[in-house]
Amino acid sequence: ALALKPDCAEACYNLGLILGEQGNMHEAAALCRQALALKPDYFEAENRLMYHLQHLGDWMDLEKLVERQRQLIRAQPATSLSPFTFLAIPTSAAEQLACARNWAANFAPYVQQREKLGFCFSRTPRPKLRIGYLSSDYYEHATAYLLAELFELHDRARFDVTAYSYGKDDGGAMRQRLAAGCDRFVDLCAASFQEAARQIYEDRIDILVDLKGYTKGARTEIVALRPAPIQVNYLGYPGTMGAEFVDYIITDRFITPPEQEPFFAEKFVYLPDCYQINDRKRPIAEQTPTRQACGLPAEGFVFGCFNSTYKTTPEVFAVWMRVLREVPGSVLWLYEGNSVVEDNLRREAQERGIDPARLVFARPLPRDQHLARVCCADLLLDTLPVNGHTTASDALWA
């Protein structure tokens, strides 16, 4: 498209989206800038540029972009921006709810189709409650690592469990385990939104649990068609969906105290301790690597953070650099999300008076090997405003 029409802002933006999904954040950011040069009021490109820059640790224009995003949400009429990217910047709970509501309005055409689909929920009670879990992440994925044992622990005398998958089938051990843990595992990958909703409705699901929210690859359209009488937001998305088609969010009193409920479209359902399910069968490689094998110095305190790069804000990074300054010989061990972020964060460290060599980057490893190397850190750090989810659980487990 760009070969035929080089000044097409939408083509620049879409190509940037594709490259971003492939992990090429540097070129993706450049294409977003190109789209904005062609169309200065292209707020989707602006939102995505901010997100790419966070992944790259490139903060030169970040403060201006963040303030612009908040202005767009506060404006009347407010702009529709990705709630997932909006959670990752310093915003208020009221702004997050407004952002989610604006995004939920995009699914109005599917809400309006319900009557035509003819779904009716007046049903005769059954001895077992039918629970459906909807996700695209039934493979080697962070959500699956938390979820695996949940399916296996349901009381089969009281509950019938169906997993609905619209994501890839990698044929791996995790996929097989998840499928084996359910009463039924239904692949909806090839189904349209309407066909998927019809399948869930005809299976007479009583409670549909959406494990995706507004994260990558979500098919919220299925939930908007309301194929089940009760629909729940759980685990995969750390915020409100701002939608009338989701009734509850499963949480706990620590994560969301009762006074936070006005900022959620969902009603709170509190688990007694922690909202987050975990898998007690996660394997850890038997051999813990040496510090040297991890690229760490033989001596000195190791601070670590394996959260995704976009969660590291300039404010959090500045705190970490002050800590390194106060602890001689210490290093900061970070997750290597992409090839550019290492150079950018080393430059940021140097600008704050810290030797760039005191930043060590951990390359991706198979899960059991990663859990084994976590023990080489002395203290695991967390980020704000988006905290670690599976990474925090991994640290405690390891």
MILOBA-772720 format. One record per residue (C-alpha): residue in one letter; x negated, y, z. Coordinates in Angstrom, 2 decimals, m for minus. Layout:
<resn = a; u = X; v = Y; w = Z>
...
***
This chain:
<resn = a; u = 0.00; v = 0.00; w = 0.00>
<resn = l; u = m2.82; v = 2.41; w = 0.87>
<resn = a; u = m4.54; v = 1.64; w = m2.44>
<resn = l; u = m1.37; v = 2.83; w = m4.21>
<resn = k; u = m0.60; v = 5.71; w = m1.81>
<resn = p; u = m3.60; v = 6.75; w = 0.32>
<resn = d; u = m1.62; v = 9.51; w = 2.07>
<resn = c; u = 1.05; v = 7.13; w = 3.43>
<resn = a; u = 0.93; v = 7.66; w = 7.21>
<resn = e; u = 3.17; v = 4.66; w = 7.91>
<resn = a; u = 0.85; v = 2.31; w = 5.99>
<resn = c; u = m2.14; v = 3.64; w = 7.97>
<resn = y; u = m0.29; v = 3.05; w = 11.22>
<resn = n; u = 0.86; v = m0.46; w = 10.28>
<resn = l; u = m2.61; v = m1.48; w = 9.13>
<resn = g; u = m3.92; v = m0.16; w = 12.45>
<resn = l; u = m1.39; v = m2.32; w = 14.30>
<resn = i; u = m2.56; v = m5.41; w = 12.43>
<resn = l; u = m6.25; v = m4.72; w = 13.07>
<resn = g; u = m5.48; v = m4.07; w = 16.74>
<resn = e; u = m3.73; v = m7.43; w = 17.01>
<resn = q; u = m6.84; v = m9.02; w = 15.50>
<resn = g; u = m8.99; v = m7.38; w = 18.18>
<resn = n; u = m10.57; v = m4.76; w = 15.92>
<resn = m; u = m9.68; v = m1.83; w = 18.19>
<resn = h; u = m12.31; v = 0.51; w = 16.76>
<resn = e; u = m10.92; v = 0.48; w = 13.21>
<resn = a; u = m7.37; v = 0.40; w = 14.57>
<resn = a; u = m8.00; v = 3.64; w = 16.46>
<resn = a; u = m9.52; v = 5.24; w = 13.35>
<resn = l; u = m6.41; v = 4.37; w = 11.33>
<resn = c; u = m4.13; v = 5.83; w = 14.01>
<resn = r; u = m6.14; v = 9.06; w = 13.81>
<resn = q; u = m5.79; v = 8.98; w = 10.02>
<resn = a; u = m2.01; v = 8.52; w = 10.35>
<resn = l; u = m1.82; v = 11.48; w = 12.74>
<resn = a; u = m3.87; v = 13.64; w = 10.38>
<resn = l; u = m1.30; v = 12.90; w = 7.67>
<resn = k; u = 1.71; v = 13.24; w = 9.99>
<resn = p; u = 0.89; v = 15.24; w = 13.17>
<resn = d; u = 4.24; v = 14.49; w = 14.88>
<resn = y; u = 3.85; v = 10.71; w = 14.42>
<resn = f; u = 4.38; v = 9.84; w = 18.11>
<resn = e; u = 4.18; v = 6.04; w = 17.58>
<resn = a; u = 0.68; v = 6.46; w = 16.12>
<resn = e; u = m0.23; v = 8.74; w = 19.02>
<resn = n; u = 1.00; v = 6.18; w = 21.54>
<resn = r; u = m0.94; v = 3.37; w = 19.87>
<resn = l; u = m4.08; v = 5.51; w = 19.57>
<resn = m; u = m3.99; v = 6.03; w = 23.33>
<resn = y; u = m3.67; v = 2.28; w = 23.88>
<resn = h; u = m6.57; v = 1.45; w = 21.53>
<resn = l; u = m8.81; v = 4.05; w = 23.16>
<resn = q; u = m8.09; v = 2.51; w = 26.57>
<resn = h; u = m9.19; v = m0.89; w = 25.25>
<resn = l; u = m12.37; v = 0.70; w = 23.89>
<resn = g; u = m13.21; v = 2.62; w = 27.07>
<resn = d; u = m13.20; v = 5.75; w = 24.91>
<resn = w; u = m11.82; v = 8.48; w = 27.18>
<resn = m; u = m12.78; v = 11.68; w = 25.34>
<resn = d; u = m9.19; v = 12.50; w = 24.26>
<resn = l; u = m7.40; v = 10.28; w = 26.77>
<resn = e; u = m6.26; v = 12.92; w = 29.28>
<resn = k; u = m4.66; v = 15.00; w = 26.53>
<resn = l; u = m2.94; v = 11.94; w = 25.03>
<resn = v; u = m1.62; v = 10.81; w = 28.44>
<resn = e; u = m0.11; v = 14.22; w = 29.18>
<resn = r; u = 1.45; v = 14.29; w = 25.71>
<resn = q; u = 3.08; v = 10.87; w = 26.32>
<resn = r; u = 4.59; v = 12.11; w = 29.58>
<resn = q; u = 5.90; v = 15.26; w = 27.89>
<resn = l; u = 7.55; v = 13.18; w = 25.16>
<resn = i; u = 9.38; v = 11.09; w = 27.77>
<resn = r; u = 10.47; v = 14.12; w = 29.82>
<resn = a; u = 11.69; v = 16.02; w = 26.74>
<resn = q; u = 15.36; v = 16.04; w = 25.77>
<resn = p; u = 16.11; v = 14.09; w = 23.72>
<resn = a; u = 13.27; v = 11.88; w = 24.92>
<resn = t; u = 11.11; v = 9.90; w = 22.51>
<resn = s; u = 11.06; v = 6.10; w = 22.29>
<resn = l; u = 7.58; v = 4.93; w = 23.35>
<resn = s; u = 6.31; v = 1.45; w = 24.20>
<resn = p; u = 7.01; v = 0.89; w = 27.93>
<resn = f; u = 4.07; v = m1.52; w = 28.13>
<resn = t; u = 1.56; v = 1.15; w = 27.11>
<resn = f; u = 3.36; v = 3.69; w = 29.30>
<resn = l; u = 2.83; v = 1.52; w = 32.41>
<resn = a; u = m0.94; v = 1.67; w = 31.87>
<resn = i; u = m1.22; v = 5.43; w = 32.40>
<resn = p; u = m0.63; v = 7.56; w = 35.53>
<resn = t; u = 3.15; v = 8.06; w = 35.48>
<resn = s; u = 5.96; v = 8.30; w = 38.00>
<resn = a; u = 8.53; v = 5.57; w = 38.63>
<resn = a; u = 11.24; v = 7.87; w = 37.23>
<resn = e; u = 9.25; v = 8.37; w = 34.02>
<resn = q; u = 8.72; v = 4.62; w = 33.67>
<resn = l; u = 12.47; v = 3.99; w = 34.00>
<resn = a; u = 13.23; v = 6.72; w = 31.44>
<resn = c; u = 10.68; v = 5.23; w = 29.03>
<resn = a; u = 12.16; v = 1.74; w = 29.42>
<resn = r; u = 15.73; v = 3.01; w = 28.90>
<resn = n; u = 14.71; v = 4.83; w = 25.73>
<resn = w; u = 13.09; v = 1.64; w = 24.42>
<resn = a; u = 16.07; v = m0.52; w = 25.40>
<resn = a; u = 18.27; v = 1.72; w = 23.23>
<resn = n; u = 16.42; v = 0.30; w = 20.19>
<resn = f; u = 18.27; v = m2.96; w = 20.77>
<resn = a; u = 21.76; v = m1.38; w = 20.61>
<resn = p; u = 22.51; v = m2.97; w = 17.20>
<resn = y; u = 22.10; v = m6.40; w = 18.81>
<resn = v; u = 24.20; v = m5.46; w = 21.82>
<resn = q; u = 26.95; v = m4.45; w = 19.37>
<resn = q; u = 26.82; v = m7.84; w = 17.63>
<resn = r; u = 27.89; v = m9.76; w = 20.74>
<resn = e; u = 31.62; v = m9.57; w = 20.08>
<resn = k; u = 31.14; v = m10.87; w = 16.55>
<resn = l; u = 29.14; v = m13.84; w = 17.88>
<resn = g; u = 32.07; v = m14.75; w = 20.13>
<resn = f; u = 30.10; v = m15.76; w = 23.25>
<resn = c; u = 32.47; v = m16.45; w = 26.18>
<resn = f; u = 31.32; v = m17.44; w = 29.67>
<resn = s; u = 34.49; v = m18.75; w = 31.36>
<resn = r; u = 33.24; v = m22.26; w = 32.08>
<resn = t; u = 34.08; v = m25.21; w = 34.25>
<resn = p; u = 31.52; v = m25.60; w = 37.09>
<resn = r; u = 29.01; v = m28.41; w = 36.63>
<resn = p; u = 27.04; v = m30.39; w = 39.22>
<resn = k; u = 23.75; v = m28.94; w = 37.94>
<resn = l; u = 22.84; v = m25.33; w = 37.22>
<resn = r; u = 21.31; v = m24.94; w = 33.77>
<resn = i; u = 18.28; v = m22.63; w = 33.70>
<resn = g; u = 16.56; v = m21.53; w = 30.53>
<resn = y; u = 13.09; v = m19.98; w = 30.36>
<resn = l; u = 12.45; v = m17.85; w = 27.25>
<resn = s; u = 8.88; v = m17.07; w = 26.15>
<resn = s; u = 6.31; v = m17.12; w = 23.35>
<resn = d; u = 3.47; v = m17.99; w = 25.74>
<resn = y; u = 3.78; v = m21.77; w = 26.10>
<resn = y; u = 0.12; v = m22.44; w = 25.30>
<resn = e; u = m3.30; v = m21.44; w = 26.70>
<resn = h; u = m2.11; v = m18.05; w = 27.95>
<resn = a; u = m2.32; v = m16.13; w = 31.24>
<resn = t; u = 1.43; v = m16.47; w = 31.91>
<resn = a; u = 1.32; v = m20.21; w = 31.23>
<resn = y; u = m1.53; v = m20.61; w = 33.73>
<resn = l; u = 0.75; v = m19.21; w = 36.45>
<resn = l; u = 3.88; v = m20.96; w = 35.21>
<resn = a; u = 2.82; v = m24.56; w = 34.67>
<resn = e; u = 3.81; v = m25.99; w = 38.04>
<resn = l; u = 7.07; v = m24.02; w = 38.29>
<resn = f; u = 8.82; v = m26.27; w = 35.81>
<resn = e; u = 7.57; v = m29.37; w = 37.60>
<resn = l; u = 8.79; v = m28.20; w = 41.03>
<resn = h; u = 12.47; v = m27.63; w = 40.17>
<resn = d; u = 14.85; v = m29.87; w = 42.11>
<resn = r; u = 16.21; v = m32.07; w = 39.34>
<resn = a; u = 19.24; v = m33.05; w = 41.46>
<resn = r; u = 20.38; v = m29.40; w = 41.37>
<resn = f; u = 18.87; v = m27.88; w = 38.23>
<resn = d; u = 18.56; v = m28.70; w = 34.56>
<resn = v; u = 15.55; v = m26.88; w = 33.06>
<resn = t; u = 15.10; v = m25.91; w = 29.41>
<resn = a; u = 12.11; v = m24.02; w = 27.98>
<resn = y; u = 12.79; v = m21.97; w = 24.84>
<resn = s; u = 9.65; v = m21.23; w = 22.87>
<resn = y; u = 9.26; v = m18.77; w = 20.00>
<resn = g; u = 5.45; v = m18.68; w = 20.04>
<resn = k; u = 2.69; v = m20.72; w = 18.50>
<resn = d; u = 2.14; v = m24.41; w = 19.18>
<resn = d; u = m1.59; v = m24.91; w = 19.67>
<resn = g; u = m1.11; v = m28.61; w = 20.43>
<resn = g; u = m3.23; v = m28.22; w = 23.56>
<resn = a; u = m3.03; v = m29.76; w = 27.00>
<resn = m; u = m1.19; v = m26.76; w = 28.48>
<resn = r; u = 1.51; v = m26.92; w = 25.81>
<resn = q; u = 1.97; v = m30.63; w = 26.44>
<resn = r; u = 2.13; v = m30.16; w = 30.20>
<resn = l; u = 4.73; v = m27.39; w = 29.98>
<resn = a; u = 6.88; v = m29.47; w = 27.62>
<resn = a; u = 6.63; v = m32.50; w = 29.91>
<resn = g; u = 7.64; v = m30.41; w = 32.93>
<resn = c; u = 11.05; v = m29.51; w = 31.47>
<resn = d; u = 14.19; v = m31.51; w = 30.87>
<resn = r; u = 14.22; v = m30.04; w = 27.35>
<resn = f; u = 11.68; v = m28.07; w = 25.33>
<resn = v; u = 13.22; v = m26.23; w = 22.38>
<resn = d; u = 11.12; v = m24.63; w = 19.64>
<resn = l; u = 12.87; v = m21.50; w = 18.32>
<resn = c; u = 9.89; v = m20.25; w = 16.33>
<resn = a; u = 11.66; v = m20.48; w = 12.97>
<resn = a; u = 15.06; v = m19.30; w = 14.25>
<resn = s; u = 16.47; v = m15.82; w = 13.66>
<resn = f; u = 17.45; v = m13.77; w = 16.72>
<resn = q; u = 21.09; v = m14.72; w = 16.19>
<resn = e; u = 20.29; v = m18.42; w = 15.66>
<resn = a; u = 18.16; v = m18.48; w = 18.80>
<resn = a; u = 20.90; v = m16.81; w = 20.86>
<resn = r; u = 23.48; v = m19.24; w = 19.45>
<resn = q; u = 21.29; v = m22.21; w = 20.45>
<resn = i; u = 20.94; v = m20.93; w = 24.03>
<resn = y; u = 24.68; v = m20.23; w = 24.24>
<resn = e; u = 25.67; v = m23.63; w = 22.88>
<resn = d; u = 23.31; v = m25.26; w = 25.39>
<resn = r; u = 25.52; v = m23.61; w = 28.05>
<resn = i; u = 22.63; v = m22.02; w = 29.92>
<resn = d; u = 23.83; v = m20.43; w = 33.18>
<resn = i; u = 20.71; v = m18.34; w = 33.93>
<resn = l; u = 18.31; v = m17.21; w = 31.21>
<resn = v; u = 14.91; v = m16.10; w = 32.52>
<resn = d; u = 12.98; v = m13.85; w = 30.13>
<resn = l; u = 9.25; v = m14.31; w = 30.78>
<resn = k; u = 8.11; v = m11.70; w = 28.23>
<resn = g; u = 9.76; v = m8.36; w = 28.98>
<resn = y; u = 8.17; v = m5.83; w = 26.64>
<resn = t; u = 4.80; v = m7.55; w = 26.26>
<resn = k; u = 3.10; v = m8.62; w = 23.02>
<resn = g; u = 5.26; v = m10.77; w = 20.76>
<resn = a; u = 8.49; v = m10.32; w = 22.74>
<resn = r; u = 11.79; v = m11.06; w = 21.01>
<resn = t; u = 13.96; v = m8.92; w = 23.25>
<resn = e; u = 16.63; v = m9.02; w = 20.54>
<resn = i; u = 17.57; v = m12.54; w = 21.70>
<resn = v; u = 18.19; v = m11.31; w = 25.25>
<resn = a; u = 20.11; v = m8.25; w = 23.96>
<resn = l; u = 22.59; v = m10.63; w = 22.30>
<resn = r; u = 23.30; v = m11.97; w = 25.84>
<resn = p; u = 23.49; v = m15.73; w = 25.22>
<resn = a; u = 23.77; v = m16.42; w = 28.99>
<resn = p; u = 26.05; v = m14.93; w = 31.68>
<resn = i; u = 23.10; v = m14.11; w = 33.99>
<resn = q; u = 19.80; v = m12.83; w = 32.58>
<resn = v; u = 16.63; v = m12.29; w = 34.56>
<resn = n; u = 13.32; v = m10.43; w = 34.10>
<resn = y; u = 10.43; v = m12.38; w = 35.65>
<resn = l; u = 6.67; v = m12.77; w = 35.75>
<resn = g; u = 5.37; v = m11.70; w = 32.34>
<resn = y; u = 6.18; v = m7.98; w = 32.47>
<resn = p; u = 5.32; v = m5.77; w = 35.46>
<resn = g; u = 8.14; v = m3.23; w = 35.18>
<resn = t; u = 11.81; v = m2.59; w = 34.55>
<resn = m; u = 13.31; v = m3.33; w = 31.15>
<resn = g; u = 15.71; v = m0.42; w = 31.55>
<resn = a; u = 18.45; v = m2.46; w = 29.88>
<resn = e; u = 22.04; v = m3.32; w = 30.74>
<resn = f; u = 21.50; v = m6.80; w = 29.28>
<resn = v; u = 19.08; v = m7.84; w = 32.07>
<resn = d; u = 20.78; v = m8.29; w = 35.44>
<resn = y; u = 18.00; v = m9.11; w = 37.89>
<resn = i; u = 14.25; v = m8.92; w = 38.40>
<resn = i; u = 12.53; v = m11.52; w = 40.59>
<resn = t; u = 10.11; v = m9.72; w = 42.90>
<resn = d; u = 9.09; v = m9.35; w = 46.55>
<resn = r; u = 9.24; v = m6.63; w = 49.21>
<resn = f; u = 5.56; v = m5.79; w = 48.86>
<resn = i; u = 5.52; v = m5.32; w = 45.09>
<resn = t; u = 8.83; v = m3.43; w = 45.03>
<resn = p; u = 10.04; v = m2.13; w = 48.44>
<resn = p; u = 13.83; v = m1.56; w = 48.64>
<resn = e; u = 13.42; v = 2.19; w = 48.12>
<resn = q; u = 12.10; v = 1.46; w = 44.59>
<resn = e; u = 15.38; v = m0.10; w = 43.42>
<resn = p; u = 16.80; v = 3.18; w = 42.00>
<resn = f; u = 13.91; v = 3.14; w = 39.50>
<resn = f; u = 14.87; v = m0.28; w = 38.10>
<resn = a; u = 17.80; v = m1.07; w = 35.85>
<resn = e; u = 17.79; v = m4.60; w = 37.32>
<resn = k; u = 18.94; v = m5.64; w = 40.79>
<resn = f; u = 16.15; v = m6.96; w = 43.02>
<resn = v; u = 16.02; v = m10.66; w = 43.90>
<resn = y; u = 13.39; v = m11.07; w = 46.61>
<resn = l; u = 11.28; v = m14.16; w = 47.03>
<resn = p; u = 10.34; v = m14.60; w = 50.70>
<resn = d; u = 6.57; v = m14.07; w = 50.38>
<resn = c; u = 5.01; v = m13.35; w = 46.97>
<resn = y; u = 6.88; v = m12.98; w = 43.66>
<resn = q; u = 4.13; v = m14.69; w = 41.67>
<resn = i; u = 4.28; v = m18.44; w = 41.12>
<resn = n; u = 0.90; v = m20.15; w = 40.79>
<resn = d; u = m0.40; v = m23.49; w = 39.63>
<resn = r; u = m2.18; v = m25.50; w = 42.34>
<resn = k; u = m3.65; v = m27.86; w = 39.75>
<resn = r; u = m5.90; v = m25.36; w = 37.97>
<resn = p; u = m9.23; v = m27.10; w = 37.34>
<resn = i; u = m12.51; v = m25.40; w = 38.25>
<resn = a; u = m15.66; v = m26.65; w = 36.52>
<resn = e; u = m17.75; v = m28.74; w = 38.93>
<resn = q; u = m20.96; v = m26.87; w = 38.20>
<resn = t; u = m21.16; v = m23.26; w = 39.36>
<resn = p; u = m23.52; v = m21.38; w = 37.05>
<resn = t; u = m26.50; v = m19.51; w = 38.47>
<resn = r; u = m26.42; v = m15.75; w = 38.64>
<resn = q; u = m29.14; v = m15.62; w = 36.03>
<resn = a; u = m27.04; v = m17.78; w = 33.66>
<resn = c; u = m24.30; v = m15.16; w = 33.99>
<resn = g; u = m26.71; v = m12.34; w = 33.17>
<resn = l; u = m26.70; v = m11.16; w = 36.79>
<resn = p; u = m29.80; v = m10.18; w = 38.77>
<resn = a; u = m31.14; v = m12.74; w = 41.24>
<resn = e; u = m30.77; v = m10.26; w = 44.11>
<resn = g; u = m28.30; v = m7.48; w = 44.91>
<resn = f; u = m24.59; v = m7.19; w = 45.61>
<resn = v; u = m22.27; v = m8.08; w = 42.70>
<resn = f; u = m19.02; v = m6.15; w = 42.32>
<resn = g; u = m16.78; v = m7.74; w = 39.69>
<resn = c; u = m13.60; v = m6.97; w = 37.77>
<resn = f; u = m12.29; v = m9.30; w = 35.06>
<resn = n; u = m9.11; v = m7.32; w = 34.30>
<resn = s; u = m8.44; v = m6.36; w = 30.68>
<resn = t; u = m10.38; v = m3.28; w = 29.65>
<resn = y; u = m7.31; v = m1.07; w = 29.11>
<resn = k; u = m6.58; v = m1.23; w = 32.85>
<resn = t; u = m9.83; v = 0.56; w = 33.71>
<resn = t; u = m9.02; v = 4.26; w = 33.89>
<resn = p; u = m11.61; v = 7.06; w = 34.09>
<resn = e; u = m10.50; v = 7.69; w = 37.69>
<resn = v; u = m11.04; v = 4.07; w = 38.76>
<resn = f; u = m14.38; v = 3.92; w = 36.93>
<resn = a; u = m15.54; v = 7.07; w = 38.72>
<resn = v; u = m14.82; v = 5.39; w = 42.08>
<resn = w; u = m16.81; v = 2.33; w = 41.03>
<resn = m; u = m19.77; v = 4.48; w = 40.02>
<resn = r; u = m19.73; v = 6.22; w = 43.42>
<resn = v; u = m19.78; v = 2.78; w = 45.06>
<resn = l; u = m22.78; v = 1.68; w = 42.96>
<resn = r; u = m24.58; v = 4.88; w = 43.96>
<resn = e; u = m23.97; v = 4.09; w = 47.65>
<resn = v; u = m25.07; v = 0.44; w = 47.38>
<resn = p; u = m28.67; v = 0.29; w = 46.06>
<resn = g; u = m29.43; v = m2.71; w = 43.86>
<resn = s; u = m25.76; v = m3.52; w = 43.27>
<resn = v; u = m24.26; v = m4.24; w = 39.84>
<resn = l; u = m20.79; v = m4.09; w = 38.31>
<resn = w; u = m19.70; v = m7.23; w = 36.43>
<resn = l; u = m16.95; v = m6.56; w = 33.87>
<resn = y; u = m14.97; v = m8.49; w = 31.28>
<resn = e; u = m16.25; v = m7.99; w = 27.73>
<resn = g; u = m13.02; v = m7.24; w = 25.92>
<resn = n; u = m14.56; v = m6.09; w = 22.63>
<resn = s; u = m17.90; v = m5.14; w = 21.08>
<resn = v; u = m17.46; v = m1.37; w = 21.45>
<resn = v; u = m16.39; v = m1.12; w = 25.08>
<resn = e; u = m19.80; v = m2.15; w = 26.39>
<resn = d; u = m21.54; v = 0.82; w = 24.75>
<resn = n; u = m18.82; v = 3.25; w = 25.82>
<resn = l; u = m18.81; v = 2.21; w = 29.48>
<resn = r; u = m22.60; v = 2.18; w = 29.67>
<resn = r; u = m22.56; v = 5.74; w = 28.34>
<resn = e; u = m19.93; v = 6.73; w = 30.92>
<resn = a; u = m22.10; v = 5.21; w = 33.68>
<resn = q; u = m25.14; v = 7.15; w = 32.52>
<resn = e; u = m23.16; v = 10.39; w = 32.50>
<resn = r; u = m22.32; v = 9.71; w = 36.15>
<resn = g; u = m25.97; v = 9.20; w = 37.06>
<resn = i; u = m25.90; v = 5.37; w = 37.11>
<resn = d; u = m28.42; v = 3.23; w = 35.22>
<resn = p; u = m26.41; v = 1.61; w = 32.38>
<resn = a; u = m28.29; v = m1.66; w = 33.01>
<resn = r; u = m26.31; v = m1.98; w = 36.26>
<resn = l; u = m23.23; v = m2.83; w = 34.18>
<resn = v; u = m23.12; v = m6.52; w = 33.24>
<resn = f; u = m20.52; v = m7.87; w = 30.81>
<resn = a; u = m18.96; v = m11.34; w = 30.97>
<resn = r; u = m18.15; v = m12.95; w = 27.65>
<resn = p; u = m14.97; v = m15.05; w = 27.32>
<resn = l; u = m15.32; v = m18.67; w = 28.49>
<resn = p; u = m13.03; v = m21.71; w = 28.76>
<resn = r; u = m10.81; v = m21.28; w = 31.78>
<resn = d; u = m12.40; v = m23.88; w = 34.08>
<resn = q; u = m15.86; v = m22.44; w = 33.41>
<resn = h; u = m14.65; v = m18.89; w = 34.04>
<resn = l; u = m13.17; v = m19.90; w = 37.39>
<resn = a; u = m16.50; v = m21.48; w = 38.35>
<resn = r; u = m18.49; v = m18.34; w = 37.55>
<resn = v; u = m16.13; v = m16.09; w = 39.54>
<resn = c; u = m17.94; v = m17.38; w = 42.65>
<resn = c; u = m21.08; v = m15.52; w = 41.54>
<resn = a; u = m19.36; v = m12.24; w = 42.43>
<resn = d; u = m19.56; v = m10.98; w = 46.01>
<resn = l; u = m16.44; v = m8.83; w = 45.81>
<resn = l; u = m13.71; v = m8.68; w = 43.16>
<resn = l; u = m12.26; v = m5.22; w = 42.50>
<resn = d; u = m8.82; v = m4.29; w = 41.21>
<resn = t; u = m7.52; v = m1.49; w = 38.99>
<resn = l; u = m4.81; v = 1.18; w = 39.15>
<resn = p; u = m2.13; v = 1.90; w = 38.05>
<resn = v; u = m1.94; v = m1.58; w = 36.45>
<resn = n; u = m3.31; v = m4.23; w = 38.79>
<resn = g; u = m4.66; v = m7.67; w = 38.05>
<resn = h; u = m2.02; v = m10.39; w = 37.75>
<resn = t; u = m3.48; v = m13.75; w = 36.73>
<resn = t; u = m7.00; v = m12.35; w = 37.23>
<resn = a; u = m6.19; v = m11.56; w = 40.87>
<resn = s; u = m4.79; v = m15.06; w = 41.39>
<resn = d; u = m7.86; v = m16.54; w = 39.73>
<resn = a; u = m10.15; v = m14.71; w = 42.18>
<resn = l; u = m8.23; v = m16.04; w = 45.18>
<resn = w; u = m8.09; v = m19.55; w = 43.73>
<resn = a; u = m11.79; v = m19.64; w = 42.90>
***
